[in-house]
Amino acid sequence: MPRRAAVHTKGRASVLAALTATVLAATGSPAFAAPDADHSMNRAFARAAAKFDVPRDLLAAVGYGETRLDGHRGHPSQANGYGVMHLVSNPTNPTLERAAALTGEPLAHLRADTAANILGGAAVLRNYADKLGLDARERDDVNAWYPAVARYSGTTGPAAALYADTVYTFLTNGLYATVPGGEQISVTARPVSPQKGAFDTTDVRTQSADYPSALWVPADAHNFAVGRTAKIDKVIIHVTQGSYAGSISWFQNPTAEVSAHYVVRSSDGQITQMVRDSDTAYHARSQNSSALGIEHEGFIDDPSWFTDTMYRSSAALTKHLCDRYGIPKDRAHIIGHSEAPGNDHTDPGPYWDWNRYMQLVGGANGGGNSGEGLNFTVYETQRSGSTGPQVRAVQQLLSEQGYGVGAVDGSFGQATRNAVMAYQATHGLTTDGVAGHRTWTALLSAGPTTTLEQGDSGDGVKRLQRSLTAALGSTVGIDGTFGPATATAVRSYQTSRGLTADGIVGPGTWAALQAGH
């Protein structure tokens, strides 16, 4: 899916913001800390809930479902939605304008101020409850709010039921989230028995005919073309920049003019098919006629969405599609949206683990951030006019992180220089269009910040070893084994950068590497 904060072309409109939790309690009904009324978001939820007589935990669960309680610094979502409660301003779901009418708050305040945004979300939910005829006693019961929550999704039928079911799963299992700024928001687990009303008969269990493990919820007919004009020869990996149920909802919206064949949920790997394989989904411009598109719930700048369950479920789907249609299991035929010719999107972004994904698919890596094509004993400065395998590595890394370089051909031309400069500008590096050791270090270290220490092994260690080689300017053996030599290199790096020299690569060391230090 496209970049979160940008305005995009008609061919890739938006989805609602993030929905399914991966911070659900693991089992049972654990005890959660009480909300801290001294902090601003907890206070905002309490005040909004009291003013509009909406259960506080229900309000927080809806907000968590929409955005993981992250207002994304005021940037609009793909559906032109804003803030923690994802108040939307579009012709089919103008909840932002509705919130303004109900609260008297200016639109600009609802978009940018978290407390106002939460107040607006509560007002909209209460408005839906009033239209359902809920009285004061019923409003005190979270179970009575199910149809209002479904209405908040901005859609109807199975997509609305999937949305509401997810919110009630949060209430059942509880959640404990640390929001931007460090404040902690909790919802205590409790048994629920939602009163679904008209949704009692909604069928959200229809299975896909193409992939029996998937649910079937068809996209609106305006959002795809029946049939194909080319042979299926690739799978394109997307990230929704939003939620699972929200994506399903958006693909059912006749004004969206966008869709994908499959959508994968973060928390449990559930898959919904929305366009038949034999039809042409609108997801990758010029590649639509020959590609199958798989959307993954989440945001490209938040690796926590890319769960093990999601990777495994999606890889099983991709393997099935490759086997069924004779698609080679390599990185020339299983590509990211950012790699599709003629596209300007950045997904799946720097945190998508291509090597792991390709291993799960059972194919050849053919590149990617863990590929052997990135391994060098010295990372030399690359600039306009340079050619060779190290230029190709720079181009590959930039492409995988969403910076268009044109052809990955090993020739450092103007398109590559522009991509380097764009990358440098967004990472706080000197914007000179030259790939020196700092730019190399930032590019090579991009990815998950899982803690690594002596005795660990795997592709994360290889990524670390490449990064250290670039940062230190001396060779660190790239073998994927965190042995004594790598530990020494880590301590040397930490000492030279003013970090605690413990030889353990935690968030602080990763942050320094990813900043090109």
Disulfide bonds with the S-S distance in Angstrom:
none
